[in-house]
């Protein structure tokens, strides 16, 4: 096992620069998740770690070894792709053993590694089958098993659950978490799904436009996003944002009752409130009022899509709600200590 150090990594395609001086420290045994919108550079960064993309500048070290010029097969990494990339004519055993045979690993050692990996992933009964006889989840386990048998220092996962249905995604996500707990290996996982990031990661790296926006534990990013982008990306549904004015009494949204908060040397701010932190209240106590536009009944909770008189849209998430209908006016206040304040011009967190 090994940690990684990434220093001032740059990637250019011709005159187009897609990675802009990325710096990261990943400790031995950490589970790190790269998240961000499409085109943010998360898969490109993963591929540079794997050696599948050259660096245009900077340095990547695995353990105490700089690997910029080291070929992928010599880096001590194993990668699990979005597509399973299994050989259709080979059995599960031979798919998992293929890489070991290529480097002339003794047959007894191949048998040991393949059978141990199959036991970990609970696919011992499928070793004699071909991929066409397996479900999508089972094929992904085989792809993960092929990585395990290499006994790498670092595991790399490039959106491995994207091709699975919702139920299989949840199940396989748990299996990957258990795998990390069992192996204790350094793992780097790319996803656009922030729910996967929140449930799997020791630390999350939020990327945008080839730059790191924030690195931290999942709840740190949820509770203290450093800027508007991170605040909008982490959390489901996304955080609500309101233009507001500071006063001696706190923050006022659209002329409603001010929300008490710390005094800041700013007149105009952007206020962020997560949907789950809005609670119903009498009009006299309300910091925000609006009409119901859409009600989403989701079983254990309800999402209320609201609109103020000025046409500002926001979402409230409620575990239990009375019978509600479109056009009904509701009044809300925020739970104590859940208000996020951002500089209006820069988007940087203020409190």
N, C-alpha and C positions, 0 to 999 in steps of 0.2 A: 504494500500500500504506500501511497505518497500523496503529498499535497501539491498544489500548483501555485505558481506565481506568474502573473501576467503584467507586463510593464510596457506602457505606452504603445500598445498594439494598434497598428494602422493597416487598413486594407484598401487598395485602390484597384479599380478596373479601368485601365486607361486613364483618362482624366477625371473619372468619377470616384470620389472617396466615399466609402461606405462604412468604415470603422475609423473613429476619430480619437486615437490615443487612449485606449481602454486600459485601466489599471485594476487588478483584482488580486486578492490573496485568498486562496482556498486551502483550508487546513486538512491535514490527513484525516480521512474518515468522515468528512462532512458530506451532507447531501445538499447540493446547491442546485437551485432551479433558475434558469434564465427565462424571463417572461417579457412580453412586449407585443405590440401590434405587428401585423405582417410587414416585412421590410425593415424591421428595426435592427437586424444584424445578429439575432440570437443564434440562428443556425450557422451563419458564416463564422461566428466566433467559435462555435463548437467544432466546426470542420477544420479550423486553423489549429485548435488544440489536438485534433486527431491527425493532423498532417495532410489532410485532403485538400487544403487550400494553403498557398504560400502567403507569408507575411510580406507586406510592403514596408513595414517598419516595426520596431519594437522587439520584444523578447518574450518567449514562453519557456518556463522551466517546469519540469515535472520532477518532484523531489529536489535534489541539488544539481540536476543536469539540465542545461539549456538544450532544447530540442528543435530549434529553428531549422536546422539542416538534417535532422534525424528522420529517416523514412518512417511512414506510418507503422510498419510491421515491427519496428525496433523501439517504439515509444513506450511500450508497456500499457497501452490503452486498448479497450475493446468497445466497439460501437454497436448499438442497437438502433436500427433505422425504422422510419415510419412504415415503409413496406418491408415485409418480413424477409425478402431476399433469400428464400430457401430454394434449394435445388429440387425441382418437382419429381425427378426420377430417382432421387435418393431416399432411403429410409431416414427416420428421425435420428437414429443412431449415427448414420453416416453424415448427415447434415451437421450434427454437433461435433463430430470427430474430424471433419474435413480439414480444418485449419491445422489441427495437431498432426495429421498425417503429412501435410505439406512440409512441415518442419521436421519430419522424421522422428516424431515422438515414439518411444517404444510401445508396442501394442498393449502390454499390460498396464502401462500408465494411462493410455487412451481409455481403456475399459474402466479404470478406476475413476478418472475424471468425469467421463460421460455418465456413468451410473450414479455418482455422487450428485452431479448437477440435476439429473433426472429425478432423484429422490427429493432434493430441495424443492423442485418445481412441480412435484407430483405428476410426472409424465412417464413413470417407469413402464406403464402398460402400453405406451404408444411407440416404443423405440423401434418396433419392426414395421410401423406404418409409414406410408408416404404422406407428404403434406396435404394432398388432395382429400385424404380421409380424416382430416382434422378440422375442427372449428377455427374461427379466427383467433379466439383467445388461446387455444392450444398452439396454434402456429406462432403466436407471439411469445409464448413460453419457450418454444424451441429456439427462437431467435435469441432470447435472453440466455438460454442454456448454452448456446454456441459461444456467447461472450464469456459465461462463467468458466467454461472449461479451459479457457486461455489463461486463467488466473492472473488477470491484469492488475496493474497498480491503480488504474482509474477506469471506471465505467462511464461511457457517454451514451445518453439516450436522446434521440432526435424525434420528438413527438411520437413516441411509440404506441400511444393509445388512439391515435386519430382515426384509424380504420375500424375501431370496435364500436358496437352499439352501446347505449347508455349503461345497461346492466353490466356488460363485460368490462366497460371502462372502470366502473367502480370496483369490481372484483379484482381486476388486474392491478389497479392502483394500490389496493391493499397488499397484493402479493409482492409488488415492488418495494413497498415500505417494509414488509417483513424480511425480504431479501437483504435490504440494507442493514436491518437490525442484526440479521444472522451473520452476514459476511463482514460487516464493519468497514467496508471499502469506501473509498472516495467515489462519489457519484455526481455527475453533472447531467442535468435533465432539462431539455428544452420543451417548452409548451407555450401555446397562446391562451391556455385555459387557466385563469387565475385561481379557480377552485382546486385544480391539481397542484398548483404552486403552494397554496396555503396549507393543504393537507399533507404534502410530502416533504417540504423543504425544512432543513435546519436554517438555511438563509436563502432569501430571494434576491436575485439581481434583476432590477427593472431596467430595460433598455428602450431607448427611443432614438431613432435616427443615427444609429451607430455609436451612441454615447450611453454611459451608465448614469441613470437618473437617481437611483438609490439602491443601497445594499443593506439588508437587515433581516432580522427574524420576522416571520410572517406577522405576528401581532404588533411588532414595532411599526411595520409599514401600514398596518390597518389603523393603529391608534395615533401614529405620528408621521403621516406622509410628509415628505419634505417639500413637495410642490403640488400644484394643481394636477399635473399629469399623473403622478403616482396616486394621488387621492382619487382620481377618476377611474384609474385602471384596477386598483385593488379594492375588492368589495363587490358583492352582487346582491341586489342591483347597485349601480354606481351611485356615488355620493351626489347629493343635490348641491347646486351652487347658486348663490344669490348675490347680486350687487347690493352693498349696504353702506350705511353711514355710521361712523363712530360718534358717540356722544358721552357725556359724563355718566350717563346711566347704563351704557353698554352699546350693543349693536342693534340697529333698527333696520328691519327688512320691509321695504315698501310702506313705511309710515306706521307699521304695527307696533305693538308694545316692544320696547327694547329688551334684548337678551343680555342679561348680566354677564360680563366677562372682564378679563383683566384690562386695565387702561393701556392703550397703545398710542404711540405718537403718529397716528394715521387718521386722516379724515375719511377717505374712501377705501373700502376693503372688499374682498370677495369672501363670503361666508360659505363654509361647507358643512352640511348636515347629512349624515347617512340616513337612508329611509327607515332603518330599524330604530333610530333614535328620535323619531318624531312620535309624539303621543297626543291623543285626543284630549281636549280641555275645553272649558267654557270660553266663550268669545272674549270675556273680560280679561282672561289670562293669556290669550293667544299671541304668539309671535308671528303666526302665519295662518292665512285662511285661503280656502279655494273651493272650487266646485269639482265634483267627481266627473272625470271624463271616461275612464275605463276601470272596471273592477276585475282583477285576476284572482280567481279562487284556486289556490294551489295546495289544498288539503290542510297542511299544518300551519299555513299562514296565508294572508291576503295581501296583494299588492294593489294599492290605490293610486291610480294615475290622476293627478290633480292639475288644476289650472287656476291661477289667481285672476282677479278682475283685469289685471294688466296683460294677461295672456302668458304669464310666466308658468312653465310646466315644472312639476316636481312629483316625486314618488314617495309614498308612505308605506311602510311595511308593518303589518299588524298580525300578531299571533291569533288574536280573536277579535272579531268585529261584529257589530250589530248588522241587521239586514240593511244593505245600502243600495242606492240606485243612482244612475247617471243623473247629473245635474244637482245632486244634493250638496249643500254647503257644509263644510267641516272646518273646525278650528284646531290648530296644533300649537304645541310648544315643544322645545327640545329637552331631552333628558339632561340633567345637570352634568356639566363637565364633558359634553360631547360636541361642543362647537369648535370648528376648525376655522382659523383665520389666515388668509393669504393676501400678500401684497397684490393690489389690483393690476399693476403694470408688469411686474416680473413673474408673478405666480408663486413666489417663494413663501413658505410657511412663516407666519409672524409669531405665533404663540408657542 
